[in-house]
């Protein structure tokens, strides 16, 4: 395994980063855990470094290893900065989502291509000082990684919806029925609480990100009988755990070793962010 990243040499530790629920690190061979200091405070969890099918991978539990961080308190900037500091070029992000369409039932894998941001108050840029950078964000998720992910899952025998629009809500509460209907009129297909600003921050550091969404529920539904229930969501995620882990593994190992995202921010601006002083 490569040595831990050194800020002077910029030695890469992992080619692919995985952000998702706790437990995925059990897939990694020869794993070790790192506490990465960042200019934005601590990450959601220590980062587990290991080998996944011959690919050096960095894994981070988005909500913490004990699921103690609600969506609006996740340190998104620290998480993405840490991934970039370890040499990650591509991020596979796994999320639970609710469906806003009867054509996307629970149990479906979705690779979103668009999002609508309905969050507020989150630190959603690295460039909030004098160095102003305007992020091109017309296609939030990396088109190349989406193609790779869809093809790899289909080849593995998984049925996957290869495009959709995610509406990202503040959380931690779920939607009212009126909100759910409104999101449909906006063109949203699925609803989630964490995909923004995660994908925007990755793009600001010129990292590619693909999201694997797993549909657990029908959001507010049309009646009390089919409205989302938190316990049911957790149960469905647990039941689908092996399937989700297999899907994430399939995507991560399909990413070419020479993958590089299309730059959206000048490299010198990104370098200044990565050279920032860390918080111990």
VEXDREN-2710 file (C-alpha; in Angstrom, 1 decimal):
% VEXDREN-2710
k/r/px/py/pz
1/UNK/0.0/0.0/0.0
2/UNK/1.4/3.5/-0.8
3/UNK/2.5/5.6/2.2
4/UNK/0.3/8.2/3.8
5/UNK/0.0/11.4/1.8
6/UNK/2.6/14.0/2.4
7/UNK/1.7/17.6/1.7
8/UNK/5.1/18.3/0.3
9/UNK/5.5/15.3/-2.0
10/UNK/1.8/15.0/-2.8
11/UNK/2.2/11.2/-2.9
12/UNK/-1.2/9.7/-3.8
13/UNK/-2.7/7.2/-1.4
14/UNK/-5.9/6.2/-3.2
15/UNK/-7.2/6.5/-6.7
16/UNK/-10.9/6.2/-5.8
17/UNK/-12.8/7.6/-2.9
18/UNK/-16.0/6.0/-1.6
19/UNK/-18.5/8.0/0.5
20/UNK/-21.4/6.1/2.0
21/UNK/-22.8/4.3/4.9
22/UNK/-20.7/2.7/7.6
23/UNK/-19.8/-1.0/7.1
24/UNK/-18.6/-0.7/3.5
25/UNK/-15.0/-0.6/4.7
26/UNK/-15.3/-4.3/5.5
27/UNK/-14.9/-4.9/1.8
28/UNK/-11.4/-3.5/1.8
29/UNK/-8.3/-5.7/2.0
30/UNK/-5.2/-4.7/4.0
31/UNK/-7.2/-1.8/5.4
32/UNK/-5.8/0.8/7.7
33/UNK/-7.5/3.8/9.3
34/UNK/-6.3/7.4/9.0
35/UNK/-7.3/10.6/10.8
36/UNK/-6.9/13.3/8.2
37/UNK/-6.6/16.9/9.5
38/UNK/-8.1/19.5/7.2
39/UNK/-8.5/23.3/7.1
40/UNK/-12.2/22.8/7.7
41/UNK/-12.1/20.7/10.9
42/UNK/-12.5/16.9/11.3
43/UNK/-14.0/14.7/8.7
44/UNK/-17.3/12.8/9.3
45/UNK/-15.2/9.7/10.2
46/UNK/-11.7/8.5/10.1
47/UNK/-10.8/7.4/6.5
48/UNK/-10.2/3.8/5.8
49/UNK/-7.6/3.0/3.2
50/UNK/-7.4/-0.4/1.6
51/UNK/-7.5/-2.4/-1.6
52/UNK/-10.7/-3.2/-3.5
53/UNK/-10.2/-5.6/-6.3
54/UNK/-6.7/-4.2/-7.0
55/UNK/-7.8/-0.6/-6.7
56/UNK/-6.5/1.6/-3.9
57/UNK/-9.6/3.0/-2.2
58/UNK/-10.3/5.6/0.5
59/UNK/-13.6/5.1/2.3
60/UNK/-15.4/7.6/4.5
61/UNK/-18.7/7.2/6.4
62/UNK/-20.7/10.3/5.5
63/UNK/-22.9/10.3/8.7
64/UNK/-20.1/9.1/11.0
65/UNK/-19.4/5.5/11.9
66/UNK/-22.3/5.4/14.3
67/UNK/-24.6/7.6/12.1
68/UNK/-24.5/10.5/14.5
69/UNK/-24.3/13.4/12.0
70/UNK/-27.6/14.7/10.5
71/UNK/-27.5/15.8/6.8
72/UNK/-27.1/19.5/7.6
73/UNK/-24.2/19.0/10.0
74/UNK/-22.1/16.8/7.8
75/UNK/-18.6/18.5/7.3
76/UNK/-18.8/18.3/3.5
77/UNK/-15.8/20.5/2.9
78/UNK/-13.6/18.6/5.3
79/UNK/-14.7/15.3/3.7
80/UNK/-14.0/16.3/0.1
81/UNK/-10.7/18.2/0.9
82/UNK/-9.5/15.0/2.7
83/UNK/-10.3/12.9/-0.3
84/UNK/-8.4/15.2/-2.6
85/UNK/-5.5/15.4/-0.2
86/UNK/-5.1/11.7/-0.4
87/UNK/-4.8/11.7/-4.2
88/UNK/-8.3/10.7/-5.0
89/UNK/-9.5/11.5/-8.6
90/UNK/-12.9/9.8/-8.7
91/UNK/-15.5/9.6/-5.9
92/UNK/-18.3/7.0/-5.8
93/UNK/-21.0/8.4/-3.6
94/UNK/-23.7/6.0/-2.3
95/UNK/-27.1/7.4/-1.1
96/UNK/-30.5/6.3/0.1
97/UNK/-33.3/8.2/-1.8
98/UNK/-37.0/8.4/-1.9
99/UNK/-38.9/8.0/-5.2
100/UNK/-41.2/10.7/-6.6
101/UNK/-42.3/8.5/-9.5
102/UNK/-44.3/5.3/-9.7
103/UNK/-41.8/4.3/-12.5
104/UNK/-39.0/4.2/-9.9
105/UNK/-40.1/1.7/-7.2
106/UNK/-38.3/0.9/-4.0
107/UNK/-35.3/-1.4/-4.7
108/UNK/-34.2/0.5/-7.8
109/UNK/-30.7/1.6/-8.4
110/UNK/-30.5/5.1/-10.0
111/UNK/-27.5/7.0/-11.4
112/UNK/-28.7/10.7/-11.3
113/UNK/-27.5/13.2/-13.8
114/UNK/-29.2/16.4/-12.5
115/UNK/-30.1/18.0/-9.2
116/UNK/-32.2/20.7/-7.7
117/UNK/-30.8/22.3/-4.6
118/UNK/-33.3/23.1/-1.8
119/UNK/-30.8/23.2/1.1
120/UNK/-29.7/26.3/3.0
121/UNK/-27.0/27.4/5.4
122/UNK/-24.5/24.7/4.3
123/UNK/-20.8/25.5/3.6
124/UNK/-21.0/24.8/-0.1
125/UNK/-17.9/26.3/-1.6
126/UNK/-14.2/26.3/-1.0
127/UNK/-14.0/29.7/-2.7
128/UNK/-15.7/32.0/-0.2
129/UNK/-12.9/34.5/0.1
130/UNK/-11.0/36.9/-2.2
131/UNK/-10.2/34.1/-4.7
132/UNK/-13.6/34.0/-6.4
133/UNK/-14.3/31.1/-8.7
134/UNK/-17.6/30.5/-10.5
135/UNK/-18.2/26.7/-10.8
136/UNK/-19.6/25.5/-14.2
137/UNK/-22.3/23.2/-12.9
138/UNK/-24.7/22.5/-15.8
139/UNK/-23.9/18.8/-15.5
140/UNK/-23.3/18.2/-11.8
141/UNK/-22.2/14.6/-11.9
142/UNK/-19.3/13.4/-14.0
143/UNK/-20.7/12.2/-17.4
144/UNK/-17.8/9.8/-18.0
145/UNK/-18.2/8.2/-14.6
146/UNK/-21.9/7.9/-15.0
147/UNK/-21.4/6.0/-18.3
148/UNK/-18.8/3.8/-16.6
149/UNK/-21.1/3.1/-13.7
150/UNK/-24.1/2.3/-15.7
151/UNK/-22.2/0.0/-18.1
152/UNK/-20.5/-1.8/-15.2
153/UNK/-23.8/-2.4/-13.3
154/UNK/-25.6/-3.6/-16.4
155/UNK/-22.8/-6.0/-17.3
156/UNK/-23.0/-7.3/-13.7
157/UNK/-26.7/-8.1/-14.3
158/UNK/-28.1/-5.1/-12.3
159/UNK/-31.1/-3.1/-13.5
160/UNK/-30.3/0.5/-13.2
161/UNK/-32.0/3.8/-14.2
162/UNK/-29.3/5.7/-16.0
163/UNK/-30.5/9.2/-15.5
164/UNK/-32.8/11.2/-13.1
165/UNK/-33.1/14.5/-11.3
166/UNK/-32.5/14.5/-7.5
167/UNK/-34.1/17.2/-5.4
168/UNK/-31.8/17.7/-2.4
169/UNK/-33.7/18.8/0.7
170/UNK/-32.4/20.2/4.0
171/UNK/-33.5/17.4/6.3
172/UNK/-33.4/15.8/8.7
173/UNK/-37.2/15.7/8.4
174/UNK/-38.9/14.1/5.4
175/UNK/-41.2/15.9/3.0
176/UNK/-44.8/16.9/3.5
177/UNK/-47.2/15.5/0.9
178/UNK/-47.6/19.0/-0.6
179/UNK/-43.8/19.4/-0.9
180/UNK/-43.5/16.0/-2.5
181/UNK/-46.1/16.9/-5.1
182/UNK/-44.3/20.2/-5.7
183/UNK/-41.0/18.5/-6.3
184/UNK/-42.7/16.4/-9.0
185/UNK/-43.8/19.6/-10.8
186/UNK/-40.2/20.8/-10.7
187/UNK/-39.1/17.8/-12.6
188/UNK/-37.5/15.8/-9.8
189/UNK/-37.5/12.0/-9.8
190/UNK/-35.9/11.2/-6.5
191/UNK/-35.4/13.1/-3.2
192/UNK/-32.3/13.0/-1.0
193/UNK/-30.7/15.1/1.8
194/UNK/-26.9/14.8/1.1
195/UNK/-26.0/14.9/-2.6
196/UNK/-25.6/18.7/-2.3
197/UNK/-23.1/20.2/-1.6
198/UNK/-21.1/17.0/-1.8
199/UNK/-21.0/16.9/-5.7
200/UNK/-20.4/20.6/-6.0
201/UNK/-17.4/20.6/-3.7
202/UNK/-15.9/17.6/-5.5
203/UNK/-16.3/19.5/-8.8
204/UNK/-14.6/22.6/-7.3
205/UNK/-11.5/20.5/-6.6
206/UNK/-11.7/18.9/-10.1
207/UNK/-12.7/15.5/-8.7
208/UNK/-15.2/13.4/-10.7
209/UNK/-18.1/12.2/-8.7
210/UNK/-20.8/9.6/-9.6
211/UNK/-23.7/8.9/-7.3
212/UNK/-25.3/5.5/-6.8
213/UNK/-28.8/6.1/-5.4
214/UNK/-30.8/3.2/-3.9
215/UNK/-34.5/3.8/-3.6
216/UNK/-35.9/2.9/-0.2
217/UNK/-39.3/4.5/-0.2
218/UNK/-41.9/6.6/-2.1
219/UNK/-41.3/9.8/-0.1
220/UNK/-44.5/11.2/1.3
221/UNK/-46.6/8.9/-1.0
222/UNK/-50.3/9.5/-1.6
223/UNK/-51.6/8.2/1.7
224/UNK/-50.5/7.4/5.2
225/UNK/-50.0/3.8/4.2
226/UNK/-47.3/4.5/1.7
227/UNK/-45.5/7.5/3.4
228/UNK/-41.9/7.1/4.2
229/UNK/-41.1/5.6/7.6
230/UNK/-37.6/6.1/9.0
231/UNK/-37.4/2.6/10.5
232/UNK/-38.5/1.0/7.2
233/UNK/-35.8/3.0/5.4
234/UNK/-33.1/1.6/7.7
235/UNK/-34.5/-1.9/7.4
236/UNK/-34.5/-1.7/3.6
237/UNK/-31.0/-0.4/3.6
238/UNK/-29.8/-3.2/5.9
239/UNK/-31.6/-5.8/3.8
240/UNK/-30.0/-4.5/0.6
241/UNK/-26.6/-4.1/2.2
242/UNK/-24.8/-6.8/0.3
243/UNK/-26.4/-5.7/-3.0
244/UNK/-25.4/-2.1/-2.5
245/UNK/-21.8/-3.1/-1.5
246/UNK/-21.5/-5.3/-4.6
247/UNK/-22.8/-2.4/-6.8
248/UNK/-20.3/0.1/-5.3
249/UNK/-17.5/-2.4/-5.7
250/UNK/-18.5/-3.0/-9.3
251/UNK/-18.4/0.7/-10.1
252/UNK/-15.2/1.5/-8.2
253/UNK/-13.2/-1.3/-9.9
254/UNK/-14.5/-0.3/-13.3
255/UNK/-13.0/3.1/-13.1
256/UNK/-9.8/3.3/-15.3
257/UNK/-6.6/3.8/-13.4
258/UNK/-5.8/6.8/-15.5
259/UNK/-9.1/8.5/-15.0
260/UNK/-9.1/12.3/-14.6
261/UNK/-12.1/14.5/-14.4
262/UNK/-12.7/17.4/-16.8
263/UNK/-11.3/20.4/-15.0
264/UNK/-13.9/23.0/-14.0
265/UNK/-11.7/25.3/-11.9
266/UNK/-8.2/26.5/-12.7
267/UNK/-5.5/24.1/-11.3
268/UNK/-3.7/26.9/-9.5
269/UNK/-6.9/27.8/-7.6
270/UNK/-7.4/24.2/-6.6
271/UNK/-3.7/24.0/-5.5
272/UNK/-4.2/27.0/-3.3
273/UNK/-7.1/25.3/-1.5
274/UNK/-5.1/22.1/-1.1
275/UNK/-2.2/24.1/0.3
276/UNK/-4.2/25.7/3.0
277/UNK/-3.2/25.3/6.6
278/UNK/-4.9/22.4/8.3
279/UNK/-6.7/22.5/11.6
280/UNK/-5.2/20.0/14.1
END
